[in-house]
């Protein structure tokens, strides 16, 4: 098959969950004899055309110097670029992810009679029960973006792929999408790459991995570090070691928060690690990975940490439950309940057998249910199903 992937950003210049998913899929499709082209924006360090892992990359539009941040004008130009590229080229399948590329790619596929898959990773969350908006939309942008999001999801795509049953249910219930048009294909995990990554020499008790943005609640992670650190000090134990791996608009604010609550000396802020193997190495060197996020479409870092043999603790949201499997439900705390997180994490740190047992159960679940082969074959079944 001749396949086109369209997204605003691409690996290795951006390493969000959507980009990592596409990179893994593209690599596996090429290995199975398919021809894959990936159309994305020009990004810092990219050439206009290049081949990465035998995948042909086309970078078009204004150059984005700090992916994934991009100005509105760059997004609009890329929308036109994607539209005209599809009108002037033929593919067997065009797979496009949210957000900006969806409308122009849908229209171009309609006009050129080509087959399109719309990949939707998650949806913006409604306001939290405590009245706080817990999502990526700023108050300034929400009044514009919310109606656009509703329009995007209601376009009559022939096939929608999403990464969890929770997101599929939200698309049906909140956005009125027909369930007959939705296929749920969880992310795959590159087990070979995870197995090959060495263990970092920077061992920590607690690790956070992800973008430092509002709904990830890194402030809850820092409060958790403070509580466990205080307990160890009182008990005369060794100081706790923690790390935050990732960048984002709240990075400096979280550094200041760490200073304010007295844990700056206990927490390493690495910023973005551009080589993904380095992220996996940090996971392998952590006793517990903590994800205090209240909005996820899937929770890829949890799956990767489990595949690496590291115990995980997170907030209890439906996509996360799907990712870690039913056996690890006891490792999930109520959203924004830092005391609940503290109790679960403390037990993981103090009871080695319990921690290792939960990590092993999670590892087995991920290796059976989220393997690369299973992911790729399921996507191929979607592509062939038109």
BALOBA-1460 file (C-alpha; in Angstrom, 3 decimals):
// residues 386
<rec num="1" residu="x" x="0.000" y="0.000" z="0.000"/>
<rec num="2" residu="x" x="1.007" y="3.603" z="-0.582"/>
<rec num="3" residu="x" x="0.323" y="5.489" z="2.649"/>
<rec num="4" residu="x" x="0.514" y="9.172" z="3.576"/>
<rec num="5" residu="x" x="0.746" y="10.325" z="7.188"/>
<rec num="6" residu="x" x="-0.100" y="13.974" z="7.876"/>
<rec num="7" residu="x" x="0.663" y="15.703" z="11.175"/>
<rec num="8" residu="x" x="1.909" y="19.106" z="12.207"/>
<rec num="9" residu="x" x="5.025" y="17.734" z="13.938"/>
<rec num="10" residu="x" x="7.136" y="14.637" z="13.407"/>
<rec num="11" residu="x" x="9.787" y="12.510" z="15.080"/>
<rec num="12" residu="x" x="12.644" y="13.163" z="15.812"/>
<rec num="13" residu="x" x="11.892" y="16.891" z="16.046"/>
<rec num="14" residu="x" x="8.881" y="16.442" z="18.334"/>
<rec num="15" residu="x" x="8.281" y="13.441" z="20.572"/>
<rec num="16" residu="x" x="4.705" y="13.761" z="21.763"/>
<rec num="17" residu="x" x="2.553" y="10.669" z="22.046"/>
<rec num="18" residu="x" x="0.958" y="11.186" z="18.630"/>
<rec num="19" residu="x" x="4.283" y="11.637" z="16.873"/>
<rec num="20" residu="x" x="5.828" y="8.621" z="18.615"/>
<rec num="21" residu="x" x="2.815" y="6.512" z="17.612"/>
<rec num="22" residu="x" x="3.112" y="7.539" z="13.958"/>
<rec num="23" residu="x" x="6.888" y="6.974" z="13.919"/>
<rec num="24" residu="x" x="6.474" y="3.439" z="15.217"/>
<rec num="25" residu="x" x="3.624" y="2.703" z="12.808"/>
<rec num="26" residu="x" x="5.495" y="4.118" z="9.809"/>
<rec num="27" residu="x" x="8.612" y="2.096" z="10.598"/>
<rec num="28" residu="x" x="6.626" y="-1.116" z="10.946"/>
<rec num="29" residu="x" x="4.636" y="-0.498" z="7.761"/>
<rec num="30" residu="x" x="7.825" y="0.007" z="5.762"/>
<rec num="31" residu="x" x="9.281" y="-3.196" z="7.190"/>
<rec num="32" residu="x" x="6.172" y="-4.995" z="5.946"/>
<rec num="33" residu="x" x="6.734" y="-3.738" z="2.409"/>
<rec num="34" residu="x" x="4.484" y="-0.670" z="2.305"/>
<rec num="35" residu="x" x="5.507" y="2.743" z="0.971"/>
<rec num="36" residu="x" x="5.106" y="5.486" z="3.594"/>
<rec num="37" residu="x" x="5.394" y="9.262" z="3.203"/>
<rec num="38" residu="x" x="5.089" y="11.577" z="6.221"/>
<rec num="39" residu="x" x="4.058" y="15.190" z="5.576"/>
<rec num="40" residu="x" x="4.674" y="17.646" z="8.424"/>
<rec num="41" residu="x" x="5.758" y="21.218" z="9.084"/>
<rec num="42" residu="x" x="9.320" y="22.389" z="8.713"/>
<rec num="43" residu="x" x="10.850" y="21.997" z="12.158"/>
<rec num="44" residu="x" x="14.119" y="23.136" z="13.670"/>
<rec num="45" residu="x" x="16.876" y="20.948" z="12.260"/>
<rec num="46" residu="x" x="14.766" y="19.303" z="9.553"/>
<rec num="47" residu="x" x="15.538" y="19.235" z="5.844"/>
<rec num="48" residu="x" x="12.758" y="19.805" z="3.317"/>
<rec num="49" residu="x" x="12.994" y="16.167" z="2.246"/>
<rec num="50" residu="x" x="14.713" y="13.340" z="4.091"/>
<rec num="51" residu="x" x="14.471" y="9.614" z="4.698"/>
<rec num="52" residu="x" x="14.364" y="8.395" z="8.307"/>
<rec num="53" residu="x" x="14.051" y="4.660" z="9.026"/>
<rec num="54" residu="x" x="13.160" y="4.198" z="5.331"/>
<rec num="55" residu="x" x="10.190" y="6.568" z="5.705"/>
<rec num="56" residu="x" x="10.098" y="9.514" z="3.289"/>
<rec num="57" residu="x" x="9.603" y="12.778" z="5.180"/>
<rec num="58" residu="x" x="8.334" y="15.955" z="3.506"/>
<rec num="59" residu="x" x="8.609" y="19.136" z="5.599"/>
<rec num="60" residu="x" x="6.623" y="22.112" z="4.332"/>
<rec num="61" residu="x" x="5.558" y="25.596" z="5.439"/>
<rec num="62" residu="x" x="7.277" y="28.016" z="7.843"/>
<rec num="63" residu="x" x="10.033" y="26.584" z="10.016"/>
<rec num="64" residu="x" x="8.973" y="25.926" z="13.619"/>
<rec num="65" residu="x" x="11.876" y="26.805" z="15.892"/>
<rec num="66" residu="x" x="10.454" y="25.417" z="19.141"/>
<rec num="67" residu="x" x="8.277" y="22.385" z="18.403"/>
<rec num="68" residu="x" x="5.529" y="21.759" z="19.360"/>
<rec num="69" residu="x" x="4.852" y="25.495" z="19.802"/>
<rec num="70" residu="x" x="3.714" y="27.031" z="16.517"/>
<rec num="71" residu="x" x="2.016" y="30.305" z="15.576"/>
<rec num="72" residu="x" x="-1.453" y="30.362" z="14.062"/>
<rec num="73" residu="x" x="-0.183" y="31.624" z="10.693"/>
<rec num="74" residu="x" x="2.144" y="28.620" z="10.417"/>
<rec num="75" residu="x" x="-0.740" y="26.256" z="11.087"/>
<rec num="76" residu="x" x="-2.879" y="27.936" z="8.429"/>
<rec num="77" residu="x" x="-0.104" y="27.762" z="5.839"/>
<rec num="78" residu="x" x="0.418" y="24.090" z="6.593"/>
<rec num="79" residu="x" x="-3.309" y="23.450" z="6.182"/>
<rec num="80" residu="x" x="-3.144" y="24.860" z="2.647"/>
<rec num="81" residu="x" x="0.033" y="22.889" z="1.949"/>
<rec num="82" residu="x" x="-1.573" y="19.612" z="3.010"/>
<rec num="83" residu="x" x="-4.702" y="20.372" z="0.981"/>
<rec num="84" residu="x" x="-2.841" y="20.968" z="-2.281"/>
<rec num="85" residu="x" x="-0.415" y="18.096" z="-1.738"/>
<rec num="86" residu="x" x="-3.282" y="15.632" z="-1.520"/>
<rec num="87" residu="x" x="-5.038" y="17.110" z="-4.546"/>
<rec num="88" residu="x" x="-1.891" y="16.586" z="-6.617"/>
<rec num="89" residu="x" x="-0.794" y="13.145" z="-5.334"/>
<rec num="90" residu="x" x="-2.412" y="9.708" z="-5.083"/>
<rec num="91" residu="x" x="-2.293" y="7.405" z="-2.062"/>
<rec num="92" residu="x" x="-4.114" y="4.255" z="-1.016"/>
<rec num="93" residu="x" x="-4.619" y="5.567" z="2.528"/>
<rec num="94" residu="x" x="-4.145" y="9.003" z="4.105"/>
<rec num="95" residu="x" x="-3.889" y="8.953" z="7.905"/>
<rec num="96" residu="x" x="-4.181" y="12.377" z="9.548"/>
<rec num="97" residu="x" x="-4.157" y="13.314" z="13.215"/>
<rec num="98" residu="x" x="-5.689" y="16.235" z="15.060"/>
<rec num="99" residu="x" x="-5.914" y="19.143" z="14.945"/>
<rec num="100" residu="x" x="-5.179" y="21.636" z="12.164"/>
<rec num="101" residu="x" x="-4.673" y="19.130" z="9.310"/>
<rec num="102" residu="x" x="-8.043" y="17.413" z="9.705"/>
<rec num="103" residu="x" x="-10.356" y="19.837" z="7.805"/>
<rec num="104" residu="x" x="-8.136" y="20.450" z="4.759"/>
<rec num="105" residu="x" x="-7.164" y="16.800" z="4.444"/>
<rec num="106" residu="x" x="-10.794" y="15.701" z="4.736"/>
<rec num="107" residu="x" x="-11.865" y="18.186" z="2.042"/>
<rec num="108" residu="x" x="-8.961" y="17.271" z="-0.255"/>
<rec num="109" residu="x" x="-9.727" y="13.555" z="0.119"/>
<rec num="110" residu="x" x="-13.393" y="14.226" z="-0.614"/>
<rec num="111" residu="x" x="-12.550" y="16.158" z="-3.789"/>
<rec num="112" residu="x" x="-9.890" y="13.706" z="-4.977"/>
<rec num="113" residu="x" x="-11.831" y="10.588" z="-3.919"/>
<rec num="114" residu="x" x="-9.074" y="9.238" z="-1.685"/>
<rec num="115" residu="x" x="-9.451" y="7.204" z="1.504"/>
<rec num="116" residu="x" x="-8.808" y="9.003" z="4.788"/>
<rec num="117" residu="x" x="-8.417" y="7.911" z="8.392"/>
<rec num="118" residu="x" x="-8.804" y="10.612" z="11.064"/>
<rec num="119" residu="x" x="-6.720" y="9.817" z="14.159"/>
<rec num="120" residu="x" x="-8.057" y="11.512" z="17.303"/>
<rec num="121" residu="x" x="-5.932" y="10.947" z="20.398"/>
<rec num="122" residu="x" x="-8.064" y="12.713" z="22.968"/>
<rec num="123" residu="x" x="-10.582" y="15.471" z="23.501"/>
<rec num="124" residu="x" x="-10.476" y="18.641" z="25.537"/>
<rec num="125" residu="x" x="-11.882" y="17.956" z="28.972"/>
<rec num="126" residu="x" x="-14.976" y="19.628" z="30.416"/>
<rec num="127" residu="x" x="-14.410" y="21.714" z="33.557"/>
<rec num="128" residu="x" x="-13.304" y="19.753" z="36.614"/>
<rec num="129" residu="x" x="-15.632" y="19.079" z="39.485"/>
<rec num="130" residu="x" x="-13.787" y="21.671" z="41.546"/>
<rec num="131" residu="x" x="-14.652" y="24.322" z="38.980"/>
<rec num="132" residu="x" x="-11.162" y="24.596" z="37.534"/>
<rec num="133" residu="x" x="-10.588" y="24.152" z="33.836"/>
<rec num="134" residu="x" x="-8.231" y="21.240" z="33.582"/>
<rec num="135" residu="x" x="-7.075" y="21.154" z="29.996"/>
<rec num="136" residu="x" x="-4.764" y="22.671" z="27.419"/>
<rec num="137" residu="x" x="-7.135" y="25.424" z="26.246"/>
<rec num="138" residu="x" x="-6.380" y="28.820" z="27.726"/>
<rec num="139" residu="x" x="-9.236" y="31.072" z="28.831"/>
<rec num="140" residu="x" x="-8.284" y="33.394" z="25.978"/>
<rec num="141" residu="x" x="-8.567" y="30.688" z="23.312"/>
<rec num="142" residu="x" x="-11.357" y="28.512" z="24.668"/>
<rec num="143" residu="x" x="-14.270" y="30.498" z="23.271"/>
<rec num="144" residu="x" x="-12.833" y="30.060" z="19.765"/>
<rec num="145" residu="x" x="-11.308" y="26.602" z="19.980"/>
<rec num="146" residu="x" x="-14.164" y="24.747" z="21.675"/>
<rec num="147" residu="x" x="-16.649" y="25.258" z="18.803"/>
<rec num="148" residu="x" x="-13.906" y="24.438" z="16.290"/>
<rec num="149" residu="x" x="-13.133" y="21.206" z="18.126"/>
<rec num="150" residu="x" x="-16.793" y="20.219" z="17.988"/>
<rec num="151" residu="x" x="-16.861" y="20.938" z="14.263"/>
<rec num="152" residu="x" x="-13.650" y="18.957" z="13.677"/>
<rec num="153" residu="x" x="-14.955" y="15.837" z="15.347"/>
<rec num="154" residu="x" x="-18.317" y="15.981" z="13.604"/>
<rec num="155" residu="x" x="-16.965" y="16.094" z="10.068"/>
<rec num="156" residu="x" x="-18.151" y="12.956" z="8.213"/>
<rec num="157" residu="x" x="-14.847" y="11.064" z="8.172"/>
<rec num="158" residu="x" x="-15.200" y="7.569" z="6.750"/>
<rec num="159" residu="x" x="-13.119" y="6.161" z="9.587"/>
<rec num="160" residu="x" x="-11.946" y="7.566" z="12.928"/>
<rec num="161" residu="x" x="-9.180" y="5.862" z="14.884"/>
<rec num="162" residu="x" x="-8.735" y="6.651" z="18.537"/>
<rec num="163" residu="x" x="-6.435" y="5.233" z="21.175"/>
<rec num="164" residu="x" x="-8.793" y="4.189" z="23.976"/>
<rec num="165" residu="x" x="-12.387" y="3.192" z="24.605"/>
<rec num="166" residu="x" x="-12.678" y="6.175" z="26.938"/>
<rec num="167" residu="x" x="-11.957" y="8.628" z="24.124"/>
<rec num="168" residu="x" x="-14.279" y="6.723" z="21.792"/>
<rec num="169" residu="x" x="-17.082" y="6.971" z="24.358"/>
<rec num="170" residu="x" x="-16.478" y="10.709" z="24.741"/>
<rec num="171" residu="x" x="-16.615" y="11.222" z="20.973"/>
<rec num="172" residu="x" x="-19.966" y="9.432" z="20.885"/>
<rec num="173" residu="x" x="-21.582" y="10.949" z="23.977"/>
<rec num="174" residu="x" x="-20.241" y="14.498" z="23.947"/>
<rec num="175" residu="x" x="-19.586" y="15.128" z="20.259"/>
<rec num="176" residu="x" x="-22.269" y="13.016" z="18.607"/>
<rec num="177" residu="x" x="-19.938" y="10.830" z="16.532"/>
<rec num="178" residu="x" x="-21.473" y="7.600" z="15.249"/>
<rec num="179" residu="x" x="-19.846" y="4.615" z="16.999"/>
<rec num="180" residu="x" x="-19.957" y="2.717" z="13.702"/>
<rec num="181" residu="x" x="-17.257" y="5.042" z="12.328"/>
<rec num="182" residu="x" x="-14.842" y="4.611" z="15.260"/>
<rec num="183" residu="x" x="-12.066" y="2.038" z="15.590"/>
<rec num="184" residu="x" x="-10.150" y="1.830" z="18.874"/>
<rec num="185" residu="x" x="-6.474" y="1.018" z="18.327"/>
<rec num="186" residu="x" x="-4.339" y="1.436" z="21.466"/>
<rec num="187" residu="x" x="-0.789" y="2.674" z="21.062"/>
<rec num="188" residu="x" x="1.929" y="0.112" z="20.534"/>
<rec num="189" residu="x" x="5.076" y="-0.034" z="22.625"/>
<rec num="190" residu="x" x="8.482" y="-0.588" z="21.033"/>
<rec num="191" residu="x" x="9.563" y="-3.440" z="23.292"/>
<rec num="192" residu="x" x="12.821" y="-4.083" z="21.434"/>
<rec num="193" residu="x" x="13.938" y="-0.467" z="21.855"/>
<rec num="194" residu="x" x="12.948" y="-0.487" z="25.516"/>
<rec num="195" residu="x" x="14.852" y="-3.712" z="26.156"/>
<rec num="196" residu="x" x="17.928" y="-2.287" z="24.405"/>
<rec num="197" residu="x" x="18.050" y="0.943" z="26.422"/>
<rec num="198" residu="x" x="20.632" y="0.868" z="29.228"/>
<rec num="199" residu="x" x="19.800" y="1.697" z="32.820"/>
<rec num="200" residu="x" x="20.755" y="5.281" z="33.648"/>
<rec num="201" residu="x" x="23.294" y="5.796" z="36.411"/>
<rec num="202" residu="x" x="21.045" y="8.584" z="37.760"/>
<rec num="203" residu="x" x="18.855" y="6.477" z="40.018"/>
<rec num="204" residu="x" x="15.828" y="8.104" z="41.634"/>
<rec num="205" residu="x" x="12.980" y="7.086" z="43.885"/>
<rec num="206" residu="x" x="10.306" y="9.038" z="42.000"/>
<rec num="207" residu="x" x="10.135" y="10.060" z="38.357"/>
<rec num="208" residu="x" x="7.747" y="12.201" z="36.328"/>
<rec num="209" residu="x" x="7.912" y="12.051" z="32.515"/>
<rec num="210" residu="x" x="5.836" y="14.291" z="30.273"/>
<rec num="211" residu="x" x="5.088" y="17.770" z="29.031"/>
<rec num="212" residu="x" x="4.987" y="20.330" z="31.823"/>
<rec num="213" residu="x" x="1.536" y="21.707" z="31.087"/>
<rec num="214" residu="x" x="-1.473" y="22.398" z="33.352"/>
<rec num="215" residu="x" x="-3.332" y="19.084" z="33.244"/>
<rec num="216" residu="x" x="-0.190" y="17.065" z="34.019"/>
<rec num="217" residu="x" x="-0.158" y="18.616" z="37.521"/>
<rec num="218" residu="x" x="3.558" y="18.523" z="38.152"/>
<rec num="219" residu="x" x="2.786" y="20.604" z="41.250"/>
<rec num="220" residu="x" x="1.120" y="17.501" z="42.731"/>
<rec num="221" residu="x" x="4.274" y="15.504" z="42.005"/>
<rec num="222" residu="x" x="6.372" y="18.120" z="43.800"/>
<rec num="223" residu="x" x="4.023" y="18.108" z="46.786"/>
<rec num="224" residu="x" x="4.311" y="14.321" z="46.867"/>
<rec num="225" residu="x" x="8.108" y="14.590" z="46.925"/>
<rec num="226" residu="x" x="7.871" y="17.085" z="49.787"/>
<rec num="227" residu="x" x="5.637" y="14.803" z="51.863"/>
<rec num="228" residu="x" x="7.729" y="11.685" z="51.353"/>
<rec num="229" residu="x" x="10.924" y="13.646" z="51.899"/>
<rec num="230" residu="x" x="9.611" y="15.039" z="55.173"/>
<rec num="231" residu="x" x="8.647" y="11.566" z="56.331"/>
<rec num="232" residu="x" x="12.098" y="10.232" z="55.616"/>
<rec num="233" residu="x" x="13.741" y="13.097" z="57.445"/>
<rec num="234" residu="x" x="11.568" y="12.478" z="60.488"/>
<rec num="235" residu="x" x="12.403" y="8.772" z="60.416"/>
<rec num="236" residu="x" x="16.109" y="9.459" z="59.983"/>
<rec num="237" residu="x" x="16.171" y="7.851" z="56.548"/>
<rec num="238" residu="x" x="18.112" y="8.862" z="53.434"/>
<rec num="239" residu="x" x="16.913" y="11.886" z="51.430"/>
<rec num="240" residu="x" x="14.520" y="11.177" z="48.607"/>
<rec num="241" residu="x" x="15.735" y="11.567" z="45.019"/>
<rec num="242" residu="x" x="13.315" y="12.637" z="42.292"/>
<rec num="243" residu="x" x="13.402" y="13.868" z="38.703"/>
<rec num="244" residu="x" x="11.096" y="15.635" z="36.268"/>
<rec num="245" residu="x" x="11.860" y="14.674" z="32.665"/>
<rec num="246" residu="x" x="10.274" y="16.931" z="30.069"/>
<rec num="247" residu="x" x="9.839" y="20.520" z="29.019"/>
<rec num="248" residu="x" x="6.919" y="22.817" z="28.459"/>
<rec num="249" residu="x" x="5.495" y="26.250" z="29.176"/>
<rec num="250" residu="x" x="5.297" y="25.650" z="32.940"/>
<rec num="251" residu="x" x="8.860" y="24.382" z="33.379"/>
<rec num="252" residu="x" x="10.216" y="27.555" z="34.963"/>
<rec num="253" residu="x" x="7.116" y="27.942" z="37.119"/>
<rec num="254" residu="x" x="7.573" y="24.398" z="38.436"/>
<rec num="255" residu="x" x="11.210" y="25.094" z="39.208"/>
<rec num="256" residu="x" x="10.051" y="28.086" z="41.239"/>
<rec num="257" residu="x" x="7.426" y="25.943" z="42.951"/>
<rec num="258" residu="x" x="10.100" y="23.427" z="43.924"/>
<rec num="259" residu="x" x="12.125" y="26.254" z="45.463"/>
<rec num="260" residu="x" x="9.086" y="27.624" z="47.266"/>
<rec num="261" residu="x" x="8.122" y="24.338" z="48.932"/>
<rec num="262" residu="x" x="11.702" y="23.378" z="49.738"/>
<rec num="263" residu="x" x="12.341" y="20.448" z="47.391"/>
<rec num="264" residu="x" x="14.598" y="22.096" z="44.796"/>
<rec num="265" residu="x" x="17.603" y="20.169" z="46.130"/>
<rec num="266" residu="x" x="15.687" y="16.895" z="45.848"/>
<rec num="267" residu="x" x="14.278" y="17.237" z="42.316"/>
<rec num="268" residu="x" x="16.269" y="17.276" z="39.079"/>
<rec num="269" residu="x" x="14.581" y="19.075" z="36.169"/>
<rec num="270" residu="x" x="16.140" y="17.657" z="33.006"/>
<rec num="271" residu="x" x="14.110" y="19.554" z="30.407"/>
<rec num="272" residu="x" x="13.396" y="17.723" z="27.162"/>
<rec num="273" residu="x" x="15.580" y="14.709" z="26.386"/>
<rec num="274" residu="x" x="15.657" y="14.577" z="22.564"/>
<rec num="275" residu="x" x="16.861" y="10.958" z="22.409"/>
<rec num="276" residu="x" x="13.980" y="8.738" z="23.477"/>
<rec num="277" residu="x" x="16.322" y="5.977" z="24.623"/>
<rec num="278" residu="x" x="17.558" y="8.400" z="27.284"/>
<rec num="279" residu="x" x="13.998" y="8.772" z="28.569"/>
<rec num="280" residu="x" x="13.637" y="4.991" z="28.779"/>
<rec num="281" residu="x" x="16.980" y="4.792" z="30.584"/>
<rec num="282" residu="x" x="15.683" y="7.217" z="33.205"/>
<rec num="283" residu="x" x="12.524" y="5.119" z="33.584"/>
<rec num="284" residu="x" x="14.593" y="1.993" z="34.176"/>
<rec num="285" residu="x" x="16.563" y="3.781" z="36.895"/>
<rec num="286" residu="x" x="13.446" y="4.891" z="38.809"/>
<rec num="287" residu="x" x="11.717" y="2.952" z="41.570"/>
<rec num="288" residu="x" x="8.304" y="4.460" z="40.762"/>
<rec num="289" residu="x" x="7.041" y="6.549" z="37.849"/>
<rec num="290" residu="x" x="4.272" y="8.909" z="38.952"/>
<rec num="291" residu="x" x="1.818" y="10.473" z="36.481"/>
<rec num="292" residu="x" x="-0.532" y="12.906" z="38.283"/>
<rec num="293" residu="x" x="-2.292" y="13.832" z="35.049"/>
<rec num="294" residu="x" x="-6.043" y="14.404" z="34.956"/>
<rec num="295" residu="x" x="-6.398" y="14.221" z="31.164"/>
<rec num="296" residu="x" x="-4.888" y="11.556" z="28.937"/>
<rec num="297" residu="x" x="-6.043" y="9.932" z="25.752"/>
<rec num="298" residu="x" x="-3.939" y="6.877" z="26.514"/>
<rec num="299" residu="x" x="-0.961" y="7.302" z="28.864"/>
<rec num="300" residu="x" x="1.993" y="6.170" z="26.753"/>
<rec num="301" residu="x" x="4.614" y="6.958" z="29.407"/>
<rec num="302" residu="x" x="2.857" y="4.532" z="31.759"/>
<rec num="303" residu="x" x="2.955" y="1.760" z="29.168"/>
<rec num="304" residu="x" x="6.624" y="2.431" z="28.429"/>
<rec num="305" residu="x" x="7.553" y="2.478" z="32.116"/>
<rec num="306" residu="x" x="5.744" y="-0.801" z="32.720"/>
<rec num="307" residu="x" x="7.429" y="-2.362" z="29.698"/>
<rec num="308" residu="x" x="10.735" y="-1.240" z="31.205"/>
<rec num="309" residu="x" x="9.889" y="-3.010" z="34.469"/>
<rec num="310" residu="x" x="9.172" y="0.100" z="36.542"/>
<rec num="311" residu="x" x="6.210" y="0.392" z="38.900"/>
<rec num="312" residu="x" x="3.716" y="3.156" z="38.098"/>
<rec num="313" residu="x" x="1.265" y="5.213" z="40.145"/>
<rec num="314" residu="x" x="-1.217" y="7.619" z="38.565"/>
<rec num="315" residu="x" x="-4.536" y="9.364" z="38.927"/>
<rec num="316" residu="x" x="-7.569" y="7.219" z="38.198"/>
<rec num="317" residu="x" x="-8.985" y="8.298" z="34.844"/>
<rec num="318" residu="x" x="-10.556" y="5.866" z="32.342"/>
<rec num="319" residu="x" x="-7.819" y="5.938" z="29.657"/>
<rec num="320" residu="x" x="-5.152" y="5.276" z="32.294"/>
<rec num="321" residu="x" x="-7.135" y="2.292" z="33.606"/>
<rec num="322" residu="x" x="-7.151" y="0.858" z="30.095"/>
<rec num="323" residu="x" x="-3.426" y="1.413" z="29.670"/>
<rec num="324" residu="x" x="-2.205" y="-0.211" z="32.893"/>
<rec num="325" residu="x" x="-4.734" y="-3.054" z="32.978"/>
<rec num="326" residu="x" x="-7.165" y="-4.211" z="35.676"/>
<rec num="327" residu="x" x="-4.515" y="-5.730" z="37.942"/>
<rec num="328" residu="x" x="-2.968" y="-2.327" z="38.625"/>
<rec num="329" residu="x" x="-6.177" y="-0.471" z="39.507"/>
<rec num="330" residu="x" x="-4.955" y="-0.416" z="43.108"/>
<rec num="331" residu="x" x="-2.081" y="1.827" z="41.993"/>
<rec num="332" residu="x" x="-4.486" y="4.592" z="40.943"/>
<rec num="333" residu="x" x="-5.559" y="7.448" z="43.233"/>
<rec num="334" residu="x" x="-8.547" y="9.747" z="42.906"/>
<rec num="335" residu="x" x="-7.825" y="12.825" z="40.790"/>
<rec num="336" residu="x" x="-6.036" y="15.610" z="42.673"/>
<rec num="337" residu="x" x="-5.861" y="13.461" z="45.824"/>
<rec num="338" residu="x" x="-2.203" y="13.919" z="46.720"/>
<rec num="339" residu="x" x="-2.766" y="12.133" z="50.024"/>
<rec num="340" residu="x" x="-4.014" y="9.122" z="48.078"/>
<rec num="341" residu="x" x="-0.951" y="9.288" z="45.845"/>
<rec num="342" residu="x" x="1.235" y="9.520" z="48.939"/>
<rec num="343" residu="x" x="-0.239" y="6.368" z="50.472"/>
<rec num="344" residu="x" x="0.179" y="4.308" z="47.296"/>
<rec num="345" residu="x" x="3.674" y="5.577" z="46.498"/>
<rec num="346" residu="x" x="4.843" y="5.142" z="50.089"/>
<rec num="347" residu="x" x="3.797" y="1.499" z="50.010"/>
<rec num="348" residu="x" x="5.605" y="0.995" z="46.696"/>
<rec num="349" residu="x" x="8.799" y="2.494" z="48.083"/>
<rec num="350" residu="x" x="8.672" y="0.686" z="51.422"/>
<rec num="351" residu="x" x="7.552" y="-2.767" z="50.265"/>
<rec num="352" residu="x" x="9.991" y="-4.041" z="47.669"/>
<rec num="353" residu="x" x="8.098" y="-7.275" z="47.007"/>
<rec num="354" residu="x" x="4.823" y="-5.425" z="46.422"/>
<rec num="355" residu="x" x="6.484" y="-2.910" z="44.103"/>
<rec num="356" residu="x" x="8.238" y="-5.581" z="42.062"/>
<rec num="357" residu="x" x="5.081" y="-7.676" z="41.864"/>
<rec num="358" residu="x" x="3.001" y="-4.790" z="40.507"/>
<rec num="359" residu="x" x="5.742" y="-3.871" z="38.037"/>
<rec num="360" residu="x" x="5.901" y="-7.465" z="36.781"/>
<rec num="361" residu="x" x="2.121" y="-7.702" z="36.353"/>
<rec num="362" residu="x" x="2.103" y="-4.433" z="34.449"/>
<rec num="363" residu="x" x="5.025" y="-5.497" z="32.303"/>
<rec num="364" residu="x" x="3.302" y="-8.742" z="31.332"/>
<rec num="365" residu="x" x="0.059" y="-6.915" z="30.523"/>
<rec num="366" residu="x" x="1.794" y="-4.372" z="28.281"/>
<rec num="367" residu="x" x="3.912" y="-6.962" z="26.478"/>
<rec num="368" residu="x" x="0.852" y="-9.052" z="25.646"/>
<rec num="369" residu="x" x="-1.676" y="-6.325" z="24.831"/>
<rec num="370" residu="x" x="0.415" y="-3.425" z="23.486"/>
<rec num="371" residu="x" x="3.049" y="-5.131" z="21.357"/>
<rec num="372" residu="x" x="4.237" y="-3.544" z="18.124"/>
<rec num="373" residu="x" x="2.954" y="-6.453" z="16.039"/>
<rec num="374" residu="x" x="-0.522" y="-6.294" z="17.542"/>
<rec num="375" residu="x" x="-0.671" y="-2.517" z="17.073"/>
<rec num="376" residu="x" x="0.519" y="-2.648" z="13.453"/>
<rec num="377" residu="x" x="-1.727" y="-5.513" z="12.409"/>
<rec num="378" residu="x" x="-4.754" y="-3.806" z="13.952"/>
<rec num="379" residu="x" x="-3.989" y="-0.602" z="12.056"/>
<rec num="380" residu="x" x="-3.541" y="-2.561" z="8.831"/>
<rec num="381" residu="x" x="-6.952" y="-4.145" z="9.383"/>
<rec num="382" residu="x" x="-8.429" y="-0.639" z="9.658"/>
<rec num="383" residu="x" x="-6.700" y="0.451" z="6.451"/>
<rec num="384" residu="x" x="-7.875" y="-2.637" z="4.572"/>
<rec num="385" residu="x" x="-11.416" y="-2.268" z="5.880"/>
<rec num="386" residu="x" x="-12.442" y="0.506" z="3.484"/>
